[in-house]
Amino acid sequence: MKIENSDFGYRFNGKVFEFFLDEKDYPEIVEYEDIFVTGSFNDWRKSADPAWKLTKKIVKGKCVFVLPKSVDSVSVPGNSGYPEFKFFVLGKDNIIYIPFSDKSYNRFGFNKVILFDDDDIKSFAGLKQLSFCQKNLDEFDLECPACRAELSNIRLVPGTRSLFRGYHPFKKSFNSSDLEEMRFKYVEKAFTLYGFRSCISLSGHEVSSGLQGEETPAYLDEIKKNGNVLWTSMDYELIYYHSDSALFSNLLHSVCSFIISHPGPFYIHCRVGGDRTGVFSAVLAALCGATWKDIARDFYKTVLSGIGDYRDEKLLRYSIRKMIRYDPAFAKDLAHLMQSYFIKEKILSSSEIGQLIEKLTAVPKKKETDFFNFQDMHICAKRSAKI
């Protein structure tokens, strides 16, 4: 197919791809000499990198900017599951983004996406309807165990019996949301109900801020006093785009070694429990024998918590594929592929993998199931969107 509408921000004829800006769609570009592109394919780079600079041309008296790229070099998914990008110029002290039209078809939030064919265009049209689902407290039935789990983003990681994932215990990410305080209450409830003995923080060693109305909960102080908290930090680009790096392998080793040497059940979180928690939960779930269908379903559930920030399964799939060199969606034995990867990269030995799986699949002493429901079994009238 041919995508010739320059308002897409690119042109593609099925073979040749190029970023493209035309004065008729973006009249403000005539005043610029240097325009750059940043996106999911270059770690959202914001520098004067000549490899991502568009060339200015005058064609029939009109100003255009062009940058040809190979399809492979830009085929890296963003949050939408499709490649995403923005154009920018470097000001004296800041970065100035070239604004996109609100009516632009391929706009996703503040970014544009790259759609390669008719199937992409069709599926993207459906995606835009549910991608930014931000909810208020009155949209959850607090008497419904499934709604409580969704609101707090708390659930049992697939393939495990003693690894739970969820929201940060006390750090506020959405001060203006009426959901924050209820989320913290539900995290505390989960610690009590399931008897978490160890906690893994993937957002670093954060402290509470009185100015933000935060307070470190007593139950977490008790776990810290027993030496059962691991703090480690990483960024978005690392977990999704550099999951095959030595740094990511070292972080996996750190988390897995902690689990092996500390008591369960375990609670793993970052800020909202989506990105960093999502990738690490997916890796551990795969090690323990969960299917890709269950892993992808679990990853998607963060959208239902109402934070208004969509993550597509294709983004997680890209990260896992970079690790194991195989598309997890088509893996007949995902556990074997992941375990082989761990051994090959010397993250864990075969014996240590066995110890890790034993820890993660141990049945907790506390098995309360009435307050939360992790199987999407709603008893309320306000059923969430189908997954």
N, C-alpha and C positions, 0 to 999 in steps of 0.2 A: 504494500500500500504506500501511498504518498501522503505525507503530512506537510503541507505547504503553507498553512496559515502561520505567518511569522509571529502572530501574537502568542503562539505556543512557546516562543523563546528558542525554538530549534526547528530544523528541517530534516526530514528523513525520507528517503525514497526506497527503503528496503535494503539498501547496501551502504550508502554514504550518509553519515550523520554529521551535522554541524549545528553548533549553537549560533543563533541568528537574531539580531536586533535590527529593526527597520524604523527609520525616522517616522514613517506614517503611523506606526503603532506606538512608538515611544518618541515623541517630538523633542523631549528633553535631552536625548542622547547627543544631539549635534554639538552641545557645549563641552563634551568630554573627549579626551584623547585616549585615555586608558580605562578600559572596562574589563573586569575579571569575572570569572564564574566560580562559585563555591558550591559544593554539594556533597551528597552522601558518598560520592565516588572519590573525593579527595580530602576526606576528614573535615569537611566544612572549612577548608583553608581560607584564611583572611589576610593574605599577604600578596605582595606584588610578584607572584610566581609567573614567570614568562610562559610556562607550560599551560597556564590557564587564563592567558590574556587573549581577548578578542582583537582581531585586526580591523582597524578603521578603513573603510573604503568609500569612495564617492562613485555611485552608480547612477548614470543618467541624471546627474545633478542632485541625487538624494544620498543622504548619509546612512550607511549600514555598518554593522560590526559583525564579524564572522570568526568562528573558531571551529575548524574541522577536528573531529575525534573519532577514534574507532569505537564501534558499538561495544566491544568488550570492556573498554576503558571506562565507560559510563554506566555499565549494567550492574550497579551496586544499589540495593534497595535502601530506602529511607523508612521512616515510620509508617508510611502508607503501603509499603511492600513494593513500591516502584522507585526508581531513581528519582531523587529530588534535588533541586538546585535554586540558587538565586544569583542575580547579577549585582555587582557592587563596584564602586569607585573609592579610591583612597583619598579622604579629605586631609587637611593639615593635621588634625588631631583625632580623627575618627573615621569610621567606615560609613559610607553612604550607600544604602541599598536603592537600586532602581525599582520603583514601585510597580507592582503588577495590577492590572485591571481587576476589579472585583468580579467582573463578568467573564474573566478568563476561564475557559473550560477546564484546563488542566491544573487549576490552582488547588493546593492542599494546604490549608492554613495560610501561612505567609510564604510558602514555597510553591514552586511549580514541579510537576512530575513529568517524567519522560514516558510516553506511551508508544510502543513500537508497532502495534498492529490493532486490528479491529477487536480482537478478544480483549486486549488491554483496555481499550476505550470503553467497551461494554462493562467489564468488571469494575473499572474505576468509577463509573457512573453510579453503581450500586454502593460502592464503598463510601462515597462522599456523604451519603444519607445518615451513616451511623458513626462517623469517625470522631466527632467531637461531642460526645455525650456527657455533658456536665450536669450533675444532679444536685438537688437540694434534699434536705433531711426528710421532708414530707413525701418524697418519692420512694422512700423505703418504709416497709411495714416492720416496725421494730419488734413485733410479736412473732414474726416469721423467721425461723432459724436460718433459712437460705438467704434472706435479705440481710441478716446480721453478718453473715460470712461475706457477702458481696460488698457491703458498705466498708468493712474493715480490711478487705482484700486478704483475709485469713483463710487458709486451707491446708490440707495435708498434701504434700508433694506426691505425685503419682509414683507408684512402684515402691513407696516407702511406708513404714508404719510409725516412724518416730521422728520424721522431719516435717516441720510445719513452717509455712512461709506467711509473711504478712506485712502490715504497715509498721512504721517506726514506732517504738513505744512512747516517745515524748516530743520529738522534733516536729514542729509545724511546717508544712509545705504550702498550705493554702489558708492563710490567716483570715481571709474574708469568707471562707466557707463555713456553713453551720454544721458541717459533718465532722470537723476535726476532733472536737472534744469527745464525741461519741465513738470515733475510731479508737482513741486512746483508751477509753473505758472498755471497749471490746478486746483490745490487745491484752489488757490487764486480766480480763475475764478468761481469756484463752490460757494465759500463764497459770492461772489458778486451776482451771478445769483439767488441763492436760499435763500439769506438773512439769513444765519445761525446766530442765536443770542446767542447760547450756544455751548461750545466745551468740549468734554470729552476726556482726554488723558489717555490711559491705559498703557503708557510707562513712567509714572512718570513726575515729574516737571523738564523737561530738558530745558537747556538754549542754546542759539546759540553759536557757536564757530567760532571766526574770523579766526583761523588757518585753519579750515575746509571750509572756504568760506561761512559760514552760517550767516543768518540775520533773526531775528524775524520780521515777517511781521507786518505792521501797523494795518491791520484789526484785527489781533489776539491781539495786544496790546489794542485795543479799547474794545474788548470783555472782556479781563482781567480787564480793568479799571472798567467795569460795574459789576464785580464780577460774571461773568457767565462762568468761566472755572473750571472744576474739574480735578485735577491731582490724579491719583491713579496708583499703580504699582503692577505687579504680574509676575510670571514666567511661562514658557512653561509647566513644570511638574504640576503645580497647576491647570491650566485651563483644561488640558486634562486628567490627571490621579487622581486628587484629587478634582474633581468638586463637590463631595458630602461632602466636609469638611466644618467645621464652618468658616474657613478663607475665603473660596470662597463665602459662603453665606453672610458673612459680606461685601465683595466687591460688590456683587450683590445689597445688600441693599443700599450701598453708592451710586452706580450709579443710581439706580431707584429713590431713594429719591431726588437726584440732579435733575433728569428729572422732577419729580413732582413739584419741587419748583422753577424751572427756566424756562425762556421763550424759546420756539422753534421757528424755526426749529433747530435741533441739528446735530452736526457733531461729530462722534466718530472715534477715530483712535488709533493706537499704532505707531510702526515704519513704517512698510510697509502696515499695514491694513489687515494682514492675520490671524495670530494665535489668539492673544488676542481679536482683533476686531472681528474676525470670530466667536469665541465662544460666546462673549457677544451679538453680532448681532443675532446669532442663537437663543439664549435664549429669547431675546426681540421679535424676529419675531414669535417664538412659542407662546408666551403669547398673541400676537395680532392676532393669528389665521392663520398664514401662514402654508402651508402644508410642510411635510418633503421634498417632491420632490423639492419645490421651495427653501427651506432652504439649502439643499445639493447643489443645482445648484449654488446658490449665493456663498456658501463657496468655490466651485471649481474655481470660476472666478479669484481668485487671481493668479492662475497659468498663466492665459492669459496676466498678466501684464508684463511678461518677466523677472521676478526676478530670474528664474532658480532654484526655490526651491519648490518642489511639496508637496502638502498636500492632502491626500486621504479623501474622505467622511467618510470612516470607522473610521478614527481617531476622527472626530467630533461626529460621532454616538456613539462611546464608551463613550465620555465625557457626552453627554446628557443622555445616558442610565444609567450611574452611578448616575446621579442626580435624575431622575424620577423613577428609578427601572423598566424601561420598554423600549423595543427597539422602538425608535421613528419612525423607518421606517415602523413599523406595527401598529402604533397608529391610531385608528379611530378618536379620538378627542385629538390631541396633545395639544391644548390650555387648555383643561380641566385638563390634566395631569400636565402640567407645572404650571398652576394657583394653583392647589391643592398642588403641591410641595412647592410653595412659601408660602402658608398659613401654611402648616404643619411645615416648617422650620422657621416660623416666620420672613421671609424676608420682606413680606408685608402682610397687612390685606386685606380682600376682598374689602373693600372700597378703599384702596390705590391702589390695582391692577386696579380698575375701573378708578381712576384718572390717573394712568400711561398710560393705553390704550387710554384714551381720549386725553392725551397730544401727544402720538405717532401717533395717527391717525387723528389729526387735519390737515386740508388742509392749507398749507402755503399760504401766501398772494402772494408771487412770485412763478410763475409756469412756468418759462422759460424751454423749452424742446428742443430747436433747437441745442444748442451747444454740449450737451451730449446726448447719447442715451443708456439707461440702458437695453434695450430689445434685444440686440445683432443684431439689424437691420443695418447691414453694407451696406454702399453705395459705398464701395471701391472694387477694384479688389482683394485686399489681404484679403480675408475673414479669420477669425481666425478658429482654429480647432473646430469642433463640440463639444458641451458639452454633 
